[in-house]
Amino acid sequence: MSTINKPNKFLPTTLEEMHERGWYELDVVLITGDAYIDSPFMGIAVVGRILEDIGLRVGIIGQPDVNSDVDIKRMGEPKLFWGVSGGSIDSMVSNYTATKRFRSTDDYTPGGKNDKRPDRATLVYTNLIRRYFKGTVPIVLGGIEASLRRLTHYDYWSDKLRKPILFDTKADYMVYGMGEQAIIDLGNTLKIGGDPRTIRGLCYISKEAPTEENFLQIPSHAECLKDKEKYIDLFKAFYDNNDPIYSKGLYQEVDGRYLVQNPPSRHMEESEMDKIASYPYQRDAHPYNAKDGKVKCLETIKFSIMTHHGCWGECNFCAIAAHQGRTIRTRSEENILKEAKHFTTLKDFKGIISDVGGPTANMYGYECVKKEKLGTCIENKRCVDAHRLCRTMKVDHSRNIQLLKDIRAIPGIKKAFVASGVRYDLITADKKHGYEYLKEMVDHHISGQMKVAPEHTNDEVLHHMGKPGKQTLIDFKAMYDRLNKESGKKQFLTYYLIAAHPGCEEKHMHELKQFTTHELKMNPEQAQVFTPTPGTYSAVMYYTELDPFTKKKIFVEKDQRRKEKQKEIVVAKKSFACKSKKSSSSAGMQG
C-alpha cells in the first residue's frame, strides 16, 4: 500500500488514524513544542510532508504531556527514527520575556494559555523518549531551538555558556538550518540501513576528530569557558560556514569527544520549493489539538503565502541569517498564484490574504549574481551595512510589484496584505522601482499603518545592531508621507524599537526619544527590551562585552531594572521624557 497521503488529510496523530490508513507501525514519529498545525509555515508539518513524499509513514505528536507516557506512547515506537523539535520558536524565548518574566500566553497552544511547552523543550522531549523507550531507534533533533544551539552557545536564561545541544540531550543526530535536503537524505539513508554521518547539513557526536581536509577545528568548549575571545572565534566560524557553496565542516572538542558539523546541505531550487509549498496542507490545527481551543497563530498564517526563504539583511540581533541562510531562494510566480487561487476555493476564506512575504518581504525576486555563483562573502563583508548597499547587489522590486498586481487580479481576492518585515533602505536604494513598489504598498497592501524596524537612530548603537543609518529612515518617511498625500490616504508608520542592545546607554535612548518626537512627529507606544538569543552576534556581544568584529570593550546593560528604564524613556509621554532627561544623571547613579 502506498504511504503517500490522499488529498485533504492530516498526518496521523493517534493510533486510530494510523489504522484508518492500514498502518500498524510508523517509520517516523515527529514531536513538536507547538500544537500540530498542518501548514507550510510550520517546520514540523513541512518535515512530515517531505518524509511522506519519499514514501515513509509519518505521525506527529504536538505538545506531548511530559509527566506521563500517554502521549509519547500513543502511536508506538517508530521503525526508523524519532524527530524532535522545540517548536517554531525557541522554547525559552517563547516562555520568557526579555527580562525573564514567564509569559502567560502562547500563540501556538490551543486556548492560548502557556501551559504545554516545557522550558528547553528539545531536551525534555528527548528525555521523555529515553524514559519510555529503552535502546530505541535514533533520535534526530531539528528546528530553530536545536539548530542555533548546535555548538557551544551563550544561554541568556542560565547566563552561561552551554555545551552543544547534542551533548545535553544525548540525541543521536541533528539536522541544522532549514534542512529540506538533509531530511530527505536522512530518511532515504535510514530506510536502507545506511550510515547517515556523511549527510550534509547533519551534526553528530564522534569519539574521533574528522580527518577530511574540508573540516575546520574550532575552539573547544573548555577553551571558550576560559577565554571570551575564543568564544568569539568559535562564533565567527559558526556564522561564516553556513553557505553550501564554499563552507567547510566544523568540529569541536567537548569533554574528550567531538561535535561534528558536516558542511551545509544545498539550498532548494525554485522547482523544489514549489513542490514543497504544494503539499496537501490542511492549513488548520489537527482536531486532536483543536478540541482544546483556538490556536491564535492560525489567524495570521492560515491564509498567508511564503514567497521565499533567506535574508541578507544580517541584523546582528536576528538569527535568520544563521538558520535560513543569507541567499534568497524564491518560489515561482506561477506557484504562488496557484496557492492564492486555491485559497478562493476554501469555504472559510473571506477574500483576505494575511501576508505575502518572507523573512524580509521586499527581498523577493532578486539576488547578487556573484553570491549565487560563489556563495556569500566572508571576512565581515556584508550585502548591506549601516552606510551603504554593496555595489554588486542590484536591488530590483519590479518582479515583486508584478507579483502583487497579479495576486490582486485573482477573482475572489479582496485584499492581499504584506505584513512581513520590509527593509525601507532597499526601497530608497532602488532608484528605478522603489517608489513604484512603495506606491503599490500604500495604495493596496497595507491597512492604516505600515510597520518598519529602524530599531534605533544613534549611529553607534546602529553600528552594533548592523542597521542602516537614520538618514535613510528620514528619506523613506518623506517618500511614504508624500505617497499617502497623493493617494488621499491617512496611513501611518509604526516603528519597532529596541532598548538595552549592547552598546546602548540611557543617553542613547534619550536621543532616540528626541528623534521620534521632532523628526518622526510621534510618541512610540511600544519598544522591546533586547533578548540575547542563540545564533546571533548581538548575543555574543552581550556575553563577552566585546565588539566581536574588533574585540574592543563595549558597554552592555545587564541590570534588569535599568533595561526597563531604557525602554520607559522612549515610550514615556513627552512631559515625562523631558523630566527624565533632566534627572538622568542622578537616576543613573541610583540604578
C-alpha positions, 0 to 999 in steps of 0.5 A, spaced: 500 500 500 502 506 498 504 511 504 503 517 500 497 521 503 490 522 499 488 529 498 485 533 504 488 529 510 492 530 516 498 526 518 496 521 523 496 523 530 493 517 534 493 510 533 486 510 530 488 514 524 494 510 523 489 504 522 484 508 518 490 508 513 492 500 514 498 502 518 500 498 524 507 501 525 510 508 523 517 509 520 517 516 523 514 519 529 515 527 529 514 531 536 513 538 536 513 544 542 507 547 538 500 544 537 500 540 530 498 545 525 498 542 518 501 548 514 507 550 510 509 555 515 510 550 520 517 546 520 514 540 523 508 539 518 513 541 512 518 535 515 512 530 515 510 532 508 517 531 505 518 524 509 511 522 506 513 524 499 519 519 499 514 514 501 515 513 509 509 513 514 509 519 518 505 521 525 506 527 529 505 528 536 504 536 538 505 538 545 506 531 548 504 531 556 511 530 559 509 527 566 506 521 563 507 516 557 500 517 554 502 521 549 509 519 547 506 512 547 500 513 543 502 511 536 508 506 538 515 506 537 517 508 530 521 503 525 526 508 523 527 514 527 524 519 532 524 527 530 524 532 535 523 539 535 522 545 540 517 548 536 517 554 531 520 558 536 525 557 541 522 554 547 525 559 552 524 565 548 517 563 547 516 562 555 520 568 557 520 575 556 526 579 555 527 580 562 525 573 564 518 574 566 514 567 564 509 569 559 502 567 560 500 566 553 502 562 547 500 563 540 501 556 538 497 552 544 490 551 543 486 556 548 492 560 548 494 559 555 502 557 556 501 551 559 504 545 554 511 547 552 516 545 557 522 550 558 528 547 553 523 543 550 528 539 545 531 536 551 525 534 555 522 531 549 528 527 548 528 525 555 521 523 555 523 518 549 529 515 553 524 514 559 519 510 555 523 507 550 529 503 552 535 502 546 530 505 541 531 507 534 535 514 533 533 520 535 534 526 530 533 533 533 531 539 528 528 546 528 530 553 530 531 551 538 536 545 536 539 548 530 542 555 533 544 551 539 548 546 535 555 548 538 557 551 544 552 557 545 551 563 550 544 561 554 541 568 556 536 564 561 542 560 565 547 566 563 552 561 561 555 558 556 552 551 554 555 545 551 552 543 544 545 541 544 547 534 542 551 533 548 545 535 553 540 531 550 544 525 548 540 525 541 543 521 536 543 526 530 541 533 528 539 536 522 541 544 522 538 550 518 532 549 514 534 542 512 529 540 506 535 536 503 538 533 509 531 530 511 530 527 505 537 524 505 536 522 512 530 518 511 532 515 504 539 513 508 535 510 514 530 506 510 536 502 507 540 501 513 545 506 511 550 510 515 547 517 515 554 521 518 556 523 511 549 527 510 550 534 509 547 539 513 547 533 519 551 534 526 553 528 530 557 526 536 564 522 534 569 519 539 574 521 533 576 528 530 574 528 522 580 527 518 577 530 511 581 536 509 574 540 508 573 540 516 575 546 520 577 545 528 574 550 532 575 552 539 573 547 544 568 548 549 573 548 555 577 553 551 571 558 550 569 557 558 576 560 559 577 565 554 571 570 551 575 571 545 575 564 543 568 564 544 568 569 539 572 565 534 568 559 535 562 564 533 565 567 527 566 560 524 559 558 526 556 564 522 561 564 516 560 556 514 553 556 513 553 557 505 553 550 501 557 553 496 564 554 499 563 552 507 567 547 510 565 542 516 566 544 523 568 540 529 569 541 536 572 538 542 567 537 548 569 533 554 574 528 550 569 527 544 567 531 538 561 535 535 561 534 528 558 539 523 558 536 516 558 542 511 551 545 509 546 541 505 544 545 498 539 550 498 532 548 494 531 550 487 525 554 485 522 547 482 523 544 489 520 549 493 514 549 489 513 542 490 514 543 497 509 549 498 504 544 494 503 539 499 496 537 501 496 542 507 490 542 511 492 549 513 488 548 520 490 545 527 489 537 527 482 536 531 486 532 536 489 539 538 483 543 536 478 540 541 482 544 546 481 551 543 483 556 538 490 556 536 491 564 535 497 563 530 492 560 525 489 567 524 495 570 521 498 564 517 492 560 515 491 564 509 498 567 508 503 565 502 511 564 503 514 567 497 521 565 499 526 563 504 533 567 506 535 574 508 541 578 507 539 583 511 544 580 517 541 584 523 546 582 528 540 581 533 536 576 528 538 569 527 535 568 520 541 569 517 544 563 521 538 558 520 535 560 513 541 562 510 543 569 507 541 567 499 534 568 497 531 562 494 524 564 491 518 560 489 515 561 482 510 566 480 506 561 477 506 557 484 504 562 488 498 564 484 496 557 484 496 557 492 492 564 492 487 561 487 486 555 491 485 559 497 478 562 493 476 555 493 476 554 501 469 555 504 472 559 510 476 564 506 473 571 506 477 574 500 483 576 505 490 574 504 494 575 511 501 576 508 505 575 502 512 575 504 518 572 507 523 573 512 524 580 509 518 581 504 521 586 499 527 581 498 523 577 493 525 576 486 532 578 486 539 576 488 547 578 487 549 574 481 556 573 484 553 570 491 549 565 487 555 563 483 560 563 489 556 563 495 556 569 500 562 573 502 566 572 508 571 576 512 565 581 515 563 583 508 556 584 508 550 585 502 548 591 506 551 595 512 549 601 516 552 606 510 551 603 504 548 597 499 554 593 496 555 595 489 554 588 486 547 587 489 542 590 484 536 591 488 530 590 483 522 590 486 519 590 479 518 582 479 515 583 486 510 589 484 508 584 478 507 579 483 502 583 487 498 586 481 497 579 479 495 576 486 490 582 486 487 580 479 485 573 482 477 573 482 475 572 489 481 576 492 479 582 496 485 584 499 492 581 499 496 584 505 504 584 506 505 584 513 512 581 513 518 585 515 520 590 509 527 593 509 525 601 507 533 602 505 532 597 499 526 601 497 530 608 497 536 604 494 532 602 488 532 608 484 528 605 478 522 601 482 522 603 489 517 608 489 513 604 484 513 598 489 512 603 495 506 606 491 503 599 490 504 598 498 500 604 500 495 604 495 493 596 496 497 592 501 497 595 507 491 597 512 492 604 516 499 603 518 505 600 515 510 597 520 518 598 519 524 596 524 529 602 524 530 599 531 534 605 533 537 612 530 544 613 534 549 611 529 553 607 534 548 603 537 546 602 529 553 600 528 552 594 533 545 592 531 548 592 523 542 597 521 542 602 516 543 609 518 537 614 520 538 618 514 535 613 510 529 612 515 528 620 514 528 619 506 523 613 506 518 617 511 518 623 506 517 618 500 511 614 504 508 621 507 508 624 500 505 617 497 499 617 502 498 625 500 497 623 493 493 617 494 488 621 499 490 616 504 491 617 512 496 611 513 501 611 518 508 608 520 509 604 526 516 603 528 519 597 532 524 599 537 529 596 541 532 598 548 538 595 552 542 592 545 549 592 547 552 598 546 546 602 548 546 607 554 540 611 557 543 617 553 542 613 547 535 612 548 534 619 550 536 621 543 532 616 540 526 619 544 528 626 541 528 623 534 521 620 534 518 626 537 521 632 532 523 628 526 518 622 526 512 627 529 510 621 534 510 618 541 512 610 540 507 606 544 511 600 544 519 598 544 522 591 546 527 590 551 533 586 547 533 578 548 540 575 547 538 569 543 542 563 540 545 564 533 546 571 533 552 576 534 548 581 538 548 575 543 555 574 543 556 581 544 552 581 550 556 575 553 563 577 552 562 585 552 566 585 546 565 588 539 566 581 536 568 584 529 574 588 533 574 585 540 574 592 543 570 593 550 563 595 549 558 597 554 552 592 555 546 593 560 545 587 564 541 590 570 534 588 569 531 594 572 535 599 568 533 595 561 526 597 563 528 604 564 531 604 557 525 602 554 520 607 559 524 613 556 522 612 549 515 610 550 514 615 556 509 621 554 513 627 552 512 631 559 515 625 562 521 624 557 523 631 558 523 630 566 527 624 565 532 627 561 533 632 566 534 627 572 538 622 568 544 623 571 542 622 578 537 616 576 543 613 573 547 613 579 541 610 583 540 604 578 
